[in-house]
Amino acid sequence: MPRKPPSPHQTPSTPAARGVGQVRIIGGRWRGTKLSVPDRPGLRPSSDRVRETLFNWLMPVLPGARVLDVFAGTGALGFEALSRGAAHATLVERDPGLATALRAASDRLGAEATVVAQDALAWLGGQEAYFDVVFLDPPFADGLWERALAALSPRLASDAWVYVESPVGTIPAVPRGWFLHREGQTRDVRYALYRAPGAQAAGTLRPDDSPATTA
């Protein structure tokens, strides 16, 4: 179900986070490993079905990739990418309890991950690193897609892939020049994979790729 306010990413809460559910890593070296879903209002991990589809799309480009999970939550997307061969993942999560859970999961897995307990937009504004694959699944109620996409653009490698999740019926406007590579939807969620412009990307888009909605 879509996130509902209050948002765990935008309203800091206490570090205590008792797990009330689990989400599993569905492929790669940690296949079957379960991650805790702490008790946070509106926390909505991407479903197994959506993640399976997304990572089938990304499979050729994950080995060695530098990954950014911007509103990390449970870390299901970032850890899935690492499980499937990404070199490093940066997981940004403002909620201190969720960040603590992310660090615990990273330590348990021995993951090449950096957990950042900070507001995602503020953190992006101070970065100099570049990322090959980015997961953008912000709190639905906060309408942060366009602001986050604009903040991400300077931090993308020239051949970057950007995954965007939003409610069905909401198509966030992406920066000019981006291409929609694949999209799908469930009853509640639209999920889409975009390709940022760049010389290295030009030869890899399939003929049915179409220009994305632009801002």
C-alpha positions in Angstrom: 0.0 0.0 0.0 1.2 3.6 -0.6 2.9 5.4 2.2 0.7 7.5 4.4 1.8 10.4 6.7 3.5 10.8 9.0 6.6 10.0 6.9 9.5 8.1 8.6 12.0 9.8 6.2 10.9 13.4 6.9 10.0 13.2 10.6 12.8 11.9 12.8 11.6 9.4 15.4 13.1 7.5 18.3 15.9 4.9 17.6 13.8 2.0 19.0 12.5 0.0 16.1 11.0 -3.4 16.8 10.6 -5.5 13.8 7.0 -6.3 12.9 7.7 -8.0 9.6 10.3 -9.1 7.2 11.3 -8.7 3.5 13.6 -11.2 1.9 16.5 -10.7 -0.6 15.3 -12.6 -3.6 18.5 -13.2 -5.7 22.3 -13.4 -5.6 24.7 -14.4 -2.9 22.3 -13.5 0.0 19.2 -15.0 -1.6 16.6 -15.9 1.0 18.1 -13.6 3.7 15.4 -11.7 5.6 15.6 -8.1 6.5 13.6 -6.6 9.3 10.7 -4.3 8.5 10.6 -2.0 11.7 7.3 -0.6 13.0 7.2 2.7 11.2 4.1 4.5 10.0 3.9 4.4 6.2 7.0 2.2 5.7 6.3 0.3 2.5 9.1 -1.9 1.1 8.9 -2.6 -2.6 7.1 -6.0 -3.2 8.9 -9.2 -4.2 7.2 -9.0 -7.6 8.3 -5.5 -8.3 11.9 -6.1 -7.1 12.1 -9.3 -9.2 11.1 -7.4 -12.3 13.4 -4.5 -11.6 16.5 -6.6 -11.0 15.8 -8.6 -14.1 16.0 -5.3 -16.0 19.2 -4.3 -14.1 21.0 -7.6 -14.1 23.5 -6.8 -16.9 24.7 -3.5 -15.3 24.9 -4.4 -11.6 28.3 -6.1 -11.4 30.7 -3.5 -10.1 28.1 -0.7 -10.0 28.1 2.1 -7.4 24.6 2.2 -6.1 22.6 4.8 -4.2 19.4 4.0 -2.3 18.1 7.5 -1.6 15.2 6.9 0.8 16.4 3.5 1.9 13.8 2.4 4.5 14.5 -1.3 5.0 17.4 -1.2 2.5 15.7 -3.9 0.4 16.7 -2.3 -2.9 20.3 -1.5 -1.9 21.0 -4.8 -0.3 19.4 -6.7 -3.3 21.8 -4.8 -5.6 24.8 -5.8 -3.5 23.6 -9.4 -3.4 23.6 -9.4 -7.2 27.1 -8.0 -7.7 27.1 -4.2 -7.1 30.5 -3.0 -5.7 29.2 -0.6 -3.1 25.8 0.8 -1.9 25.1 4.1 -0.1 21.9 3.9 1.9 20.5 7.2 2.9 17.8 7.2 5.6 16.8 10.0 7.9 14.9 8.0 10.6 17.5 7.1 13.2 15.9 3.8 14.1 15.8 2.7 10.5 19.4 3.8 10.0 20.4 1.7 13.0 18.6 -1.3 11.5 20.4 -0.7 8.2 23.8 -0.7 9.9 22.9 -3.9 11.8 21.9 -5.6 8.6 25.0 -4.4 6.8 27.3 -5.7 9.6 25.4 -9.0 9.6 25.8 -9.4 5.8 29.4 -8.1 5.7 28.1 -5.7 3.0 30.1 -3.1 1.2 27.6 -0.4 2.3 27.7 3.0 3.8 24.6 4.0 5.8 23.9 7.8 6.0 21.5 8.9 8.8 20.6 12.3 7.2 17.9 14.0 5.2 18.3 12.8 1.6 17.9 16.1 -0.1 20.3 17.9 2.2 22.8 15.1 1.8 22.7 15.1 -2.0 23.4 18.8 -2.0 26.7 18.3 -0.4 28.0 15.3 -2.4 30.8 15.0 -4.9 30.5 11.2 -5.6 28.9 9.8 -8.8 26.5 6.8 -8.9 25.8 4.2 -11.6 22.4 3.0 -10.3 20.0 5.0 -8.1 16.8 3.8 -6.4 14.3 6.6 -5.7 11.3 5.5 -3.7 10.4 8.5 -1.5 7.4 8.8 0.8 4.4 9.0 -1.5 2.6 11.5 0.7 5.5 14.1 0.6 5.6 14.5 -3.2 9.4 14.6 -3.3 10.1 13.1 -6.8 10.9 16.2 -8.8 13.0 17.8 -6.0 14.9 14.6 -5.5 15.4 14.0 -9.2 16.8 17.5 -9.7 19.2 17.0 -6.7 20.3 13.6 -8.1 21.1 14.8 -11.6 24.6 16.2 -10.8 25.5 13.0 -9.0 24.8 10.6 -11.8 27.5 8.9 -13.9 27.0 9.5 -17.6 25.5 6.0 -18.1 23.4 5.9 -15.0 20.2 4.1 -14.4 17.5 5.6 -12.1 14.6 3.6 -10.7 11.5 5.6 -9.7 8.6 4.3 -7.7 5.3 6.2 -7.4 1.6 5.7 -6.9 -0.4 4.4 -9.9 -1.5 7.5 -11.9 1.5 9.6 -10.8 4.2 9.9 -13.4 7.0 12.2 -12.0 8.6 14.6 -14.4 12.2 13.7 -14.9 15.0 16.0 -16.1 15.1 16.8 -19.8 16.9 14.3 -21.9 16.3 11.2 -19.8 14.8 8.1 -21.5 12.2 5.8 -20.1 13.7 2.3 -20.5 11.0 0.1 -18.9 7.9 0.6 -16.7 5.2 -1.5 -15.1 2.6 -1.3 -12.4 0.8 -3.2 -9.7 -2.6 -2.3 -8.3 -1.1 0.5 -6.2 2.4 1.3 -7.6 4.0 2.5 -10.8 7.6 1.5 -11.2 9.9 2.8 -13.9 13.5 2.5 -14.9 15.1 5.5 -16.6 18.4 6.1 -18.4 20.3 9.4 -17.8 21.8 10.9 -21.0 25.4 10.2 -21.8 27.7 9.1 -24.6 28.1 5.6 -23.0 24.4 5.1 -22.9 23.5 5.8 -26.5 24.2 2.3 -27.9 22.4 0.4 -25.2 18.8 1.5 -25.4 16.4 -0.9 -27.1 14.3 0.2 -30.1 11.1 0.4 -28.0 12.6 2.8 -25.5 10.7 6.1 -25.5 11.5 9.6 -24.4 10.5 10.2 -20.8 8.2 12.9 -19.5 10.3 16.0 -18.9 10.1 18.8 -16.5 
